Amino acid sequence: MTPTPDPTTPEPPPPALSEQALDARLRAYADLEVGLARDGAGLRSHDGVLPDRSPEGVRAALARLGGPPRADAHDEAALAAAEDTARLHWGEREMHRTDPSVHLDALDISCYDRPGADPQARAAARRAHLASWPDAVDAARSALDPARVPAAVAEALLPSAAGLTADLDPDEPHAAPALAAHDALMDHLRRCAREGSSEVALGSDLLARLYATPEATTVDLGHLACAAEDEIARLRALLADAVAAVRRDHDPTLPEALADAVAALQRDRPDAAGLLDEARALTREALDWVEAAGLVPPHEGTCEVGPAPPSKAHVTAMLEPVGPFAPDGPSRFLVTPPGADWDAEDVDAWLEIFNRTSLPAITVHEVAPGHFTHFRLLRQVTSPVRALVQSEAFIEGWAHEMEELLLEEGFRADDPRYAAGVALEALIRAVRLAASIGVHAGSMSVAEAEARFADDAFLRGSAARSEALRATFDPTYGRYTWGKLALRELRTQARRTWGAGYTHRRLHTALLALGAPPLGLLGRVLDDPRPRGSML
């Protein structure tokens, strides 16, 4: 946690952009992608607003997309890719007809838990949002066709759907009709789980386009699958070397010995009472180290550490950033302790996620120079396209790549557990990429994906099952590893192009000036004039 600013220290600068910078074309995109606009970009005009996810509402929103081209070639390519992605998701794939998660995301009121300068405005937005639940649930029930929703997807999303009311006070305004609507939604999802399709695979062609279109590029899934397997093998070797340095009494070349050593590392973790204190100490350590190393441009901002609100109790750790259009305030690194009413076995399993081997890498990913650093610098961009259009593969790939870059640059160099933690976190992401392609190309069942998470990523029981099921409703969750590999490839190209002029700071300054760019446009930082390209 950053220290309290001295009264003589200037306040952090305001965002470089206001909502008035959005023209009709950008507003049409923001109105379709309300969650991104509100929570990622920080558009306060979208507080209290639910998108119309009925078939008619989606068609009308799609019809409003498009407009005059941008003068800046990069911005035009990025915005066009975002619009093409919206047409693919909502028009061709019809996510609102087949994917309950898009309706759950629209209903979620946890976005109003964030700190801000105007609590009354946030409370009013929450009330407006909650008052819209009955209409939004009616739209969801009319859109979600039980015959088209995969039964496994509906079943996997039931806990998230139930959690929507976790912090809803039955006595607060609009709660009674909202709770009644929620009951109706749960009944509809249970019906989808009973009657839904047995087929979860989207097919290779659609999956490739879901990966490629938002990134303004093309994708060869065979090549990408091979890259995932190569990365798993590399990370297993990194893990074995790190474990050998930590546990000199183990032979990491033996799979059983490696698994035993990893299990022992995972058991070394803080208790529930000390979890947040350790996360705060690691946050301060990462922020200080990154600032001293000079890996990224300077930025202001405060990162608080605290528990997740009840509505996000299923999330282990995440960052709530301040979007580039939002009034400034503290970002929050949310770390979820186990529930007070959990039994001892569940408490142990949950806390093992935050073991002292993995928690430093998790903190680097979420805070510095990961998501916190990235979103603070995103507030400095002056292009409204770059502030609004955000590539998930870049956002997650950036934070993921920073975990290993810090390892290479000497962060915690005297503790080989950091290398082991980097490898363990990366193995989960690499197996996600393999599982994503396998499940949706039809070469891997969900059960086989679960076995891969257990065998290759050292996850146990429900954790491995949960990761495998995620492939069914988040088909491109391999984006973490894909984004990381794309950024590593860019770094290699920059070293070759710039020679002695290369520094991490130079690359990161040029890269983050693009905001959160599609992977296919990364070459622009090397003065590559091509607007599109092939990435893996």
URLIN-V37484 format. One record per residue. N is the residue number from 1. SS is DSSP state (A for helix, B for strand, O for the rest). PHI is phi in whole degrees, 0 to 359 (none if undefined). Layout:
# URLIN-V37484
n->N ss->SS phi->PHI
n->N ss->SS phi->PHI
This chain:
# URLIN-V37484
n->1 ss->O phi->none
n->2 ss->O phi->289
n->3 ss->O phi->291
n->4 ss->O phi->295
n->5 ss->O phi->298
n->6 ss->O phi->293
n->7 ss->O phi->302
n->8 ss->O phi->275
n->9 ss->O phi->283
n->10 ss->O phi->300
n->11 ss->O phi->295
n->12 ss->O phi->303
n->13 ss->O phi->295
n->14 ss->O phi->291
n->15 ss->O phi->300
n->16 ss->O phi->288
n->17 ss->O phi->231
n->18 ss->O phi->240
n->19 ss->A phi->296
n->20 ss->A phi->295
n->21 ss->A phi->284
n->22 ss->O phi->275
n->23 ss->O phi->271
n->24 ss->A phi->298
n->25 ss->A phi->293
n->26 ss->A phi->290
n->27 ss->A phi->293
n->28 ss->A phi->298
n->29 ss->A phi->293
n->30 ss->A phi->297
n->31 ss->A phi->291
n->32 ss->A phi->280
n->33 ss->O phi->255
n->34 ss->A phi->298
n->35 ss->A phi->300
n->36 ss->A phi->298
n->37 ss->A phi->298
n->38 ss->A phi->280
n->39 ss->A phi->269
n->40 ss->A phi->271
n->41 ss->O phi->270
n->42 ss->O phi->82
n->43 ss->O phi->283
n->44 ss->A phi->290
n->45 ss->A phi->295
n->46 ss->A phi->262
n->47 ss->O phi->294
n->48 ss->O phi->75
n->49 ss->O phi->249
n->50 ss->O phi->254
n->51 ss->O phi->291
n->52 ss->O phi->275
n->53 ss->O phi->263
n->54 ss->O phi->290
n->55 ss->A phi->305
n->56 ss->A phi->291
n->57 ss->A phi->296
n->58 ss->A phi->293
n->59 ss->A phi->300
n->60 ss->A phi->294
n->61 ss->A phi->294
n->62 ss->A phi->296
n->63 ss->A phi->295
n->64 ss->O phi->275
n->65 ss->O phi->291
n->66 ss->O phi->101
n->67 ss->O phi->162
n->68 ss->O phi->302
n->69 ss->O phi->292
n->70 ss->O phi->283
n->71 ss->O phi->289
n->72 ss->O phi->278
n->73 ss->A phi->297
n->74 ss->A phi->296
n->75 ss->A phi->298
n->76 ss->A phi->296
n->77 ss->A phi->296
n->78 ss->A phi->293
n->79 ss->A phi->291
n->80 ss->A phi->298
n->81 ss->A phi->296
n->82 ss->A phi->295
n->83 ss->A phi->293
n->84 ss->A phi->299
n->85 ss->A phi->294
n->86 ss->A phi->299
n->87 ss->A phi->295
n->88 ss->A phi->293
n->89 ss->A phi->294
n->90 ss->A phi->269
n->91 ss->A phi->270
n->92 ss->A phi->282
n->93 ss->O phi->282
n->94 ss->O phi->53
n->95 ss->A phi->304
n->96 ss->A phi->295
n->97 ss->A phi->268
n->98 ss->A phi->235
n->99 ss->O phi->235
n->100 ss->A phi->300
n->101 ss->A phi->298
n->102 ss->A phi->291
n->103 ss->A phi->282
n->104 ss->A phi->296
n->105 ss->A phi->300
n->106 ss->A phi->293
n->107 ss->A phi->283
n->108 ss->O phi->304
n->109 ss->O phi->260
n->110 ss->A phi->293
n->111 ss->A phi->297
n->112 ss->A phi->270
n->113 ss->A phi->282
n->114 ss->O phi->295
n->115 ss->O phi->290
n->116 ss->O phi->192
n->117 ss->O phi->283
n->118 ss->O phi->229
n->119 ss->A phi->301
n->120 ss->A phi->295
n->121 ss->A phi->294
n->122 ss->A phi->294
n->123 ss->A phi->295
n->124 ss->A phi->295
n->125 ss->A phi->295
n->126 ss->A phi->298
n->127 ss->A phi->297
n->128 ss->A phi->295
n->129 ss->A phi->298
n->130 ss->A phi->295
n->131 ss->A phi->296
n->132 ss->O phi->272
n->133 ss->A phi->304
n->134 ss->A phi->303
n->135 ss->A phi->293
n->136 ss->A phi->293
n->137 ss->A phi->292
n->138 ss->A phi->301
n->139 ss->A phi->296
n->140 ss->A phi->297
n->141 ss->A phi->291
n->142 ss->A phi->285
n->143 ss->A phi->275
n->144 ss->O phi->283
n->145 ss->O phi->269
n->146 ss->O phi->306
n->147 ss->O phi->286
n->148 ss->O phi->254
n->149 ss->O phi->282
n->150 ss->B phi->302
n->151 ss->A phi->302
n->152 ss->A phi->295
n->153 ss->A phi->292
n->154 ss->A phi->300
n->155 ss->A phi->297
n->156 ss->A phi->294
n->157 ss->A phi->268
n->158 ss->A phi->302
n->159 ss->A phi->298
n->160 ss->A phi->295
n->161 ss->A phi->297
n->162 ss->A phi->297
n->163 ss->A phi->289
n->164 ss->A phi->299
n->165 ss->A phi->257
n->166 ss->O phi->301
n->167 ss->O phi->244
n->168 ss->O phi->266
n->169 ss->O phi->279
n->170 ss->O phi->302
n->171 ss->O phi->265
n->172 ss->O phi->283
n->173 ss->O phi->304
n->174 ss->O phi->72
n->175 ss->A phi->292
n->176 ss->A phi->299
n->177 ss->A phi->294
n->178 ss->A phi->294
n->179 ss->A phi->294
n->180 ss->A phi->295
n->181 ss->A phi->296
n->182 ss->A phi->298
n->183 ss->A phi->301
n->184 ss->A phi->295
n->185 ss->A phi->296
n->186 ss->A phi->300
n->187 ss->A phi->299
n->188 ss->A phi->293
n->189 ss->A phi->293
n->190 ss->A phi->296
n->191 ss->A phi->296
n->192 ss->A phi->299
n->193 ss->A phi->294
n->194 ss->A phi->278
n->195 ss->A phi->253
n->196 ss->O phi->292
n->197 ss->B phi->295
n->198 ss->O phi->275
n->199 ss->O phi->267
n->200 ss->O phi->253
n->201 ss->O phi->290
n->202 ss->O phi->277
n->203 ss->O phi->97
n->204 ss->A phi->296
n->205 ss->A phi->296
n->206 ss->A phi->294
n->207 ss->A phi->300
n->208 ss->A phi->301
n->209 ss->A phi->288
n->210 ss->A phi->294
n->211 ss->A phi->289
n->212 ss->A phi->279
n->213 ss->A phi->301
n->214 ss->O phi->295
n->215 ss->O phi->259
n->216 ss->O phi->52
n->217 ss->B phi->210
n->218 ss->B phi->236
n->219 ss->O phi->226
n->220 ss->O phi->259
n->221 ss->A phi->297
n->222 ss->A phi->297
n->223 ss->A phi->296
n->224 ss->A phi->294
n->225 ss->A phi->295
n->226 ss->A phi->296
n->227 ss->A phi->298
n->228 ss->A phi->296
n->229 ss->A phi->293
n->230 ss->A phi->298
n->231 ss->A phi->291
n->232 ss->A phi->299
n->233 ss->A phi->296
n->234 ss->A phi->297
n->235 ss->A phi->291
n->236 ss->A phi->298
n->237 ss->A phi->293
n->238 ss->A phi->299
n->239 ss->A phi->296
n->240 ss->A phi->299
n->241 ss->A phi->296
n->242 ss->A phi->294
n->243 ss->A phi->295
n->244 ss->A phi->298
n->245 ss->A phi->285
n->246 ss->A phi->276
n->247 ss->O phi->243
n->248 ss->O phi->288
n->249 ss->O phi->270
n->250 ss->O phi->248
n->251 ss->O phi->261
n->252 ss->O phi->290
n->253 ss->O phi->284
n->254 ss->O phi->268
n->255 ss->A phi->305
n->256 ss->A phi->293
n->257 ss->A phi->294
n->258 ss->A phi->296
n->259 ss->A phi->296
n->260 ss->A phi->295
n->261 ss->A phi->293
n->262 ss->A phi->296
n->263 ss->A phi->299
n->264 ss->A phi->294
n->265 ss->A phi->296
n->266 ss->A phi->291
n->267 ss->A phi->283
n->268 ss->O phi->275
n->269 ss->B phi->213
n->270 ss->O phi->291
n->271 ss->O phi->276
n->272 ss->O phi->300
n->273 ss->O phi->290
n->274 ss->O phi->259
n->275 ss->A phi->300
n->276 ss->A phi->294
n->277 ss->A phi->296
n->278 ss->A phi->294
n->279 ss->A phi->296
n->280 ss->A phi->294
n->281 ss->A phi->296
n->282 ss->A phi->292
n->283 ss->A phi->298
n->284 ss->A phi->297
n->285 ss->A phi->298
n->286 ss->A phi->295
n->287 ss->A phi->300
n->288 ss->A phi->294
n->289 ss->A phi->294
n->290 ss->A phi->295
n->291 ss->A phi->298
n->292 ss->A phi->292
n->293 ss->A phi->286
n->294 ss->O phi->67
n->295 ss->O phi->283
n->296 ss->O phi->226
n->297 ss->O phi->298
n->298 ss->O phi->292
n->299 ss->O phi->204
n->300 ss->O phi->262
n->301 ss->O phi->129
n->302 ss->O phi->242
n->303 ss->B phi->243
n->304 ss->B phi->272
n->305 ss->B phi->238
n->306 ss->B phi->195
n->307 ss->O phi->284
n->308 ss->O phi->290
n->309 ss->O phi->293
n->310 ss->A phi->305
n->311 ss->A phi->292
n->312 ss->A phi->246
n->313 ss->O phi->295
n->314 ss->O phi->278
n->315 ss->O phi->269
n->316 ss->O phi->287
n->317 ss->B phi->207
n->318 ss->B phi->198
n->319 ss->B phi->250
n->320 ss->B phi->260
n->321 ss->O phi->274
n->322 ss->O phi->261
n->323 ss->O phi->295
n->324 ss->O phi->294
n->325 ss->O phi->264
n->326 ss->O phi->276
n->327 ss->O phi->302
n->328 ss->O phi->288
n->329 ss->O phi->179
n->330 ss->O phi->286
n->331 ss->B phi->279
n->332 ss->B phi->229
n->333 ss->B phi->270
n->334 ss->B phi->266
n->335 ss->B phi->235
n->336 ss->O phi->262
n->337 ss->O phi->289
n->338 ss->O phi->294
n->339 ss->O phi->292
n->340 ss->O phi->295
n->341 ss->O phi->261
n->342 ss->O phi->285
n->343 ss->O phi->280
n->344 ss->A phi->298
n->345 ss->A phi->295
n->346 ss->A phi->293
n->347 ss->A phi->298
n->348 ss->A phi->298
n->349 ss->A phi->297
n->350 ss->A phi->292
n->351 ss->A phi->292
n->352 ss->A phi->297
n->353 ss->O phi->299
n->354 ss->O phi->260
n->355 ss->B phi->300
n->356 ss->O phi->289
n->357 ss->O phi->277
n->358 ss->O phi->268
n->359 ss->A phi->300
n->360 ss->A phi->299
n->361 ss->A phi->292
n->362 ss->A phi->300
n->363 ss->A phi->293
n->364 ss->A phi->301
n->365 ss->A phi->299
n->366 ss->A phi->279
n->367 ss->O phi->248
n->368 ss->O phi->224
n->369 ss->O phi->266
n->370 ss->O phi->276
n->371 ss->A phi->298
n->372 ss->A phi->300
n->373 ss->A phi->302
n->374 ss->A phi->301
n->375 ss->A phi->288
n->376 ss->A phi->294
n->377 ss->A phi->286
n->378 ss->A phi->296
n->379 ss->O phi->289
n->380 ss->O phi->266
n->381 ss->O phi->289
n->382 ss->O phi->250
n->383 ss->O phi->264
n->384 ss->A phi->297
n->385 ss->A phi->296
n->386 ss->A phi->292
n->387 ss->A phi->282
n->388 ss->A phi->269
n->389 ss->O phi->276
n->390 ss->B phi->234
n->391 ss->O phi->281
n->392 ss->A phi->296
n->393 ss->A phi->295
n->394 ss->A phi->289
n->395 ss->A phi->303
n->396 ss->A phi->284
n->397 ss->A phi->296
n->398 ss->A phi->301
n->399 ss->A phi->297
n->400 ss->A phi->290
n->401 ss->A phi->296
n->402 ss->A phi->296
n->403 ss->A phi->303
n->404 ss->A phi->280
n->405 ss->A phi->299
n->406 ss->A phi->296
n->407 ss->A phi->300
n->408 ss->A phi->296
n->409 ss->A phi->272
n->410 ss->O phi->103
n->411 ss->O phi->296
n->412 ss->O phi->54
n->413 ss->O phi->299
n->414 ss->O phi->271
n->415 ss->O phi->231
n->416 ss->O phi->295
n->417 ss->A phi->295
n->418 ss->A phi->296
n->419 ss->A phi->299
n->420 ss->A phi->296
n->421 ss->A phi->295
n->422 ss->A phi->302
n->423 ss->A phi->295
n->424 ss->A phi->296
n->425 ss->A phi->296
n->426 ss->A phi->290
n->427 ss->A phi->297
n->428 ss->A phi->300
n->429 ss->A phi->293
n->430 ss->A phi->291
n->431 ss->A phi->293
n->432 ss->A phi->303
n->433 ss->A phi->297
n->434 ss->A phi->297
n->435 ss->A phi->292
n->436 ss->A phi->303
n->437 ss->A phi->290
n->438 ss->A phi->296
n->439 ss->A phi->295
n->440 ss->A phi->271
n->441 ss->A phi->272
n->442 ss->O phi->88
n->443 ss->O phi->263
n->444 ss->O phi->215
n->445 ss->O phi->277
n->446 ss->A phi->298
n->447 ss->A phi->296
n->448 ss->A phi->291
n->449 ss->A phi->296
n->450 ss->A phi->301
n->451 ss->A phi->296
n->452 ss->A phi->295
n->453 ss->A phi->295
n->454 ss->A phi->288
n->455 ss->A phi->282
n->456 ss->A phi->261
n->457 ss->A phi->244
n->458 ss->O phi->63
n->459 ss->O phi->270
n->460 ss->O phi->244
n->461 ss->A phi->49
n->462 ss->A phi->296
n->463 ss->A phi->295
n->464 ss->A phi->293
n->465 ss->A phi->295
n->466 ss->A phi->298
n->467 ss->A phi->296
n->468 ss->A phi->294
n->469 ss->A phi->294
n->470 ss->A phi->300
n->471 ss->A phi->301
n->472 ss->A phi->288
n->473 ss->A phi->244
n->474 ss->O phi->227
n->475 ss->O phi->296
n->476 ss->O phi->255
n->477 ss->O phi->286
n->478 ss->O phi->283
n->479 ss->A phi->297
n->480 ss->A phi->301
n->481 ss->A phi->288
n->482 ss->A phi->300
n->483 ss->A phi->298
n->484 ss->A phi->298
n->485 ss->A phi->296
n->486 ss->A phi->296
n->487 ss->A phi->289
n->488 ss->A phi->293
n->489 ss->A phi->295
n->490 ss->A phi->298
n->491 ss->A phi->299
n->492 ss->A phi->299
n->493 ss->A phi->296
n->494 ss->A phi->294
n->495 ss->A phi->299
n->496 ss->A phi->291
n->497 ss->A phi->284
n->498 ss->A phi->267
n->499 ss->A phi->57
n->500 ss->A phi->294
n->501 ss->A phi->279
n->502 ss->O phi->284
n->503 ss->O phi->217
n->504 ss->A phi->302
n->505 ss->A phi->299
n->506 ss->A phi->297
n->507 ss->A phi->297
n->508 ss->A phi->292
n->509 ss->A phi->295
n->510 ss->A phi->294
n->511 ss->A phi->292
n->512 ss->A phi->284
n->513 ss->O phi->293
n->514 ss->O phi->274
n->515 ss->O phi->89
n->516 ss->B phi->229
n->517 ss->O phi->286
n->518 ss->O phi->305
n->519 ss->A phi->300
n->520 ss->A phi->290
n->521 ss->A phi->253
n->522 ss->A phi->298
n->523 ss->A phi->299
n->524 ss->A phi->297
n->525 ss->A phi->290
n->526 ss->A phi->260
n->527 ss->O phi->64
n->528 ss->O phi->273
n->529 ss->O phi->281
n->530 ss->O phi->287
n->531 ss->O phi->282
n->532 ss->O phi->225
n->533 ss->B phi->194
n->534 ss->B phi->257
n->535 ss->O phi->235
n->536 ss->O phi->56
